[in-house]
Amino acid sequence: MKALLLLLLATSLTCAQSNKSSLHNEPGTLTLEGLLPRPIRLTVKQESTIYYQVNMGRTLGSMAAGTPVTLVAMSDTAFRVRGRARHGDVAGWMRADDLILPDPQLPQKLKAYFDRQQKVAALIENHQVGIGMTRDEVQQSLGKPTRTTSKLTAAGREEKLEYAVFEKVPQTVVGRAPDGQLVQSVIYVKVEVGTLSISFKDSLVEAIEETKGNPLRGTGVQIVPVPIMVW
């Protein structure tokens, strides 16, 4: 569980820029609200106390057994949840042992989910692609393809996207200053460096091929895990 927390904390630095939460992120905890496509529901296992802070030092109220709550943050031993306590709606910290998870493997799945998100985010930031990415992730990274082909076989749907890959190359130009003197300046010209063909099988990248030039620049093909189903 501690290893999970460390990974999630590192990932949140990248994700938080585009997914803000209204919750204050306490030291040593990770806010999940806004980072997941949809909320995770938990259930209170037994009559339990809910606290203001993760250190469980101040009581916020009590939660009845069977109360449904929404997971919004976590530490290595506790979960911050939203739900209805006996005195009203609250958002506070509960011990992990006081909650029923919808899946016993949820912490491990969250680890795998955020690990993949971190790798994909890094590829997109650098306009790169990797085997295992989805079609949507590839287009977030490289934009609209120059050509698309698709076919349906007994093995499933196969699709191919082709991209003309460009780089900005510096060029020196000579011009005249207002006083008539010749001056040099550098401009950047967009130059095609190759063509990349990306093959999909069932909406996931299966192969990446340089069909013209060397658009990968010798970096090799990276591999990311297939999308993780948390729910």
N, C-alpha and C positions, 0 to 999 in steps of 0.2 A: 504493500500500500504506500509506503514512503517513496519508493521508486516512482510510482504512479504520480504522486503529488509533485515531485521534482520535475517530471516531464511536463505535466500540465501547466505548472507555473512558468516554465520556459516558453511553452507554446502561447500562453496568454499574452505575452509581450507583443507577439506578431498579430494575433487575432484581435486584440483589444482596440487597435487603431480604427478598424471598420465596424466593430460590434461593441458599442458602449453599453454599460449597465448602470442603472441608478444606484446599485448597491455599493457601499464602501467596502473595498477589498482589504480585509484585515491582514496584517503580516502573517505569512505562513499559510495563507489560504488562497484558493482560486475561485473566482466568480465564474459560474457557468452560464448565468443568465445572459442571453444574447449571443452566445458562442455556438449553441446547438440549433439545428434546424427546427426542432420542436421540443417542448418541455418533457422532463422525465418525472413520472409520478411514483411516489413511494407511499407506504401505508404505515401508520404508527402501530407497533407490535403490541404494546401494553401501555397502561397508564404511565405516562412519562413526563419529565420536566423539560421545558424548552427555555433556553438561556439567551440573554442579550449578546454575549460574546463567546468566541470560540474556546476561551479558557474555562467556560462553565462557572464563572465566578459570580454571576448575578442572575437570579431567576426571573424569567419573563412571564411564565405561567405554566399551565399543565395541559397536556394533550391526552384525549381519551383514546383508548384502544380502538383500532379500526378507522381512525381519522385519515382521510386522504390528504397528502401534502405534495407540493411541487419542489423538486430539488433545484436550488439556485446557486449553491456554492458548496465547497468541500475542503476539508483538511485531511490529514492522514488518519484521524480517528473520529471525525464528526462531520455532520452534514448541516448546512444551512437550508432551511425549508420555509415555504410559505403555506399557511393553512389556517384552520379555525381552531383556536384554543378554546378552553371552557369559557373564557371571558370575552372572546371576540377574535377577529382576524389578527394574525401576527406573522412576523418574519423573524426567525431566530435559529439558534443552533441546538441540535439534538445529537446525542451520542449515536454512533452508527449501529450499535447493538439494539437500540430502541426502535429501529425502523426495519420494515420488510422491503427488500428489493424486489422489483418485478422479475429480475433474473439474477441468480447468485453470481454469475460471471460479469455483472455490470461493471465493476471496477476495472477488470482486465479489458473489457470491450472499450471502455472510455480511454484507457491507455493506448490501445491500438488505434482508436479513432483519431485522437489528437496527435499521435505520432505520425500517422499518414497525412493529416492536415498540415502539419509543420513541413513535411517534405514537399508536398504539393505547392504550398505557399511559396517556398523558396524557388521552386522551378518556375512558377508563374512570374515571380518578381524578376527573374533573370531571362524571361522569354524563352524558356526551354520546355521540353516535353520528356515524359518518361513512360515506359511500358507500365500499364496498369492504370493510367489516368483515364478519366471519362472524356467524352466528346466535348462536353461543356467546359471542362478544365483546360483542354487543349485550346479551345477558342478564346478562353480568358487569357491564355499565355501568348498565343500567336495571332489572334484575331481571326478574321473571316478568311477561309481558304480560297485559293485561286481556282481550284477545281475539286468537285466532289463526285465520286462514283459509289454505287451501292448495288448489292445483289443479295438475294435470299436463297440459301442453300439448306440442305437437310440438316447441316450442322448448326444452322442459325443465320442471323444477318451479318453480312460482311460489308464493311464500308471502308472507303479510302479517301483521305483528304490530302491534297497536294498544296504545298506552300512555296512560293518564291521567297527566298530568304535574302534580306538586304542588310547592308551595313553602311554606316556613315564613314566615308573615307575623306581625310583631309586633303585639300588641294590649295596650292598657293596661287594667288592671282595678283596681277599688277594693275594698279590704277593710278589716277592722278589726284593729288590732294588739292584743296581749294587754291593753294598758292602755286599750283602748276608742277610741283615736285612729284616724281614717281614714287609710289609707296607700295609695299607688299602687304597682303593680308591673307589670312587663312579662312577658307570656307569649307563646309562639310557637305559632300555630295553623296546622295543615296545610291549605292551601287549593288546590283544583284550579285550575290556570291555563290548561289546554288539553289537547288530545288530539293525540298524534303517531302517524302511520301510517307504518310502515317496510316497504317492499316488497323482497322478496328474489327473486333469480333464480339458480338453482343454488347456493343456500346463501350467497350474498353480497348485501349491501345494494345495491340498484339505485336506489332512490328514497326520499326522506324528505319527508313531507308534513304540514303543520299542518292537521288537519281541524277543529280547534276552538281558538279562542283564539290565543295567540302563545307556545307553549311554547319555541320557539327563542330568544325574546327578541331577535330581529333579528341574531343572531350569524351567520346564514347556514349553509349546508351545507358541511361539511368533507369532503375526499376523502383517502383513504389508499390506497396501492397494494394490489393483491390479494395474498393470501398467497404468500410466496416459497417455492419448493421448493428447499431446499438440497441434498437428496440426489438 
